[in-house]
Amino acid sequence: METAFIQSPLGITKIVGDEHGISVISVLSEGEISTKIPKNLKECVSQLREYFDGQRQDFDFKMNPQGTDFQQKVWQELLKIPFGKTMSYLDLSKKLGDVKAIRAVASANGRNPLWIVVPCHRVIGTDGSLTGYAGGLWRKKWLLEHESPFRQQSLF
């Protein structure tokens, strides 16, 4: 496995992968930026930079997230949430065929190893609230505003 660290508007982004695909993308509060990006990670780095620059809405590099069959199923469903849209945990559970599995779905969502790329930030509470986000709710808010088709000025 190879690792690279890049700067993003939300902190240092850690990328881990190999010839089989990217396994981990996570955000850190601090760290040292990589001076050289390994060949197997270059496409991911390029696409993430395009995303943060507002020039990309989806990702097509090779992904290889590790998780249980259930987690993989949840992450595949997350990939279907369109850019600029959100879905509630309840609706996600319904799409997966079991409304009673809402806690398991939320848990799998929280274990998503591919930050931003598998858009767990697009899942919100049924009442529209920003609930649960491993990277911090301020990052979730930033990502949703970044993806919003409606740019709004901050009043404060």
N, C-alpha and C positions, 0 to 999 in steps of 0.2 A: 504494500500500500504506500502511496505517495501522498504528501500533504503540502498544501499551500495556504498562505494567509494573505488576504487582500483587504484593503480598506473599503468600507461601504459607508453610506450615510448613517447607518445604524450601529456601527462598530466594526470590529475586525471580523471578517468572515473566514471561517476555517473550512477548507475543502479537502476531502479525503477520497481517494479512488485509485483505480488501477486500470489495466486493459479491459476489464470486465464492466467498467462503468463507475460512476460516482456513487459512493456509499454513504457519505456524510457531508452535509453542508450545515454549519451551525454558526451562531453569532456569539462573539465573545466581547466582553467589555474592554479588554486590553490585550495586547500581544504585539509581536514583532512582525512586520510586513515581510513577505518573501521577496527576495531580490530576483529569484529565478523560479518560473512556473514550470513544473514537470509537464512533459508532452501530453500525458494522459489527462491532465487537468485543464489544459489551455482552452478547449472549447467551452467548458463550463465557466471558466473565469470570464471569457469573452462575452458569453450570453448573460451572465449576471451583471456585468458592467453595462451592457445594452439595456437591461431591465431597469437598472437604477438611473440611467440616462433618459428613460422614457421612450426608448426605441424598440422595446421587445415586450410582448404580452404572453408569450408561451416559450417553453424550452423544449429542445429536441436532441440534446446530447444524450449519450448512453447513461442510463441510471441503473444502479444496483443496490437498492436499499435492503437491509437485512431486517427481517421481522417474521412473526408468526404468519400463518396463512390468513388468519382473521385480520391482523394488522395490514397485510398486503392488500386485502380486499377493501379495507377502509381507505387506504392510501390511493388505490386505483379510483375509487369513487371521488376522492378529493380532486383528482386531476380533471374531473369532468365539470367542476365549478368554473364557469367562465370568468375571465379577467373582468374586474370591475363589478362583480356580483358577489352576493353572500348567500349563505344557507344556514339554517339553524341546525343545532345538534339533533333536534327531534326529526327534522326533515331528512337529515342524513341517515338517521336510523331507519326511517321509513323506506328510503331508497335501497337500503341494504336488506330490507325485508323483515325487520323486527324492531318495533317501536320500544319494546322492553329492553333492548340492548343499548339504550342511550348512554349508560355509564361506560360500558365496554367500548362503545364507539368514541366517546370523549377521551377515554384512556388511550386508545390507539391513535387518535388524533394528536394527543400530547406527546406520543412517542415517535412521531414522524421524524425521521433522520435527515430529510432533505428540505431544510428551511427554505422558504419562499417558493421553490420549484414545485414541491407538492404543497399546494396552497392551504395549509391548515389555518392560516390567518383569516381565511374567508368564511370560517365557521363561527357563528355568533349565537347568542342566547335567543330563545324563542321570542323574547320581548325586544329584540334588537340590541341588547346590551353586549358590550365587549367583555366576554367572559373567558377566563383561562387562556393563557398564552405563555409558553415556556420562556420566550424571549422578553417577556414583560409587556404589559398592556400598552405602554406608550409606543412600543415598536409595532404592535398589531394595529394601533390607530394610525401610525405613520404609513404602514403598508396599504391599508384600506384607503386612506386619503390619496396616496400615490397612484393607486389604481382607479380611483373614482373618475368617471367621465365628467364630473362637475367639479371644477376647481373653485374652492371657496376661500376667500380671504379670512384670516383670523381676526376676530374682533378685539382680542386682547394681546 
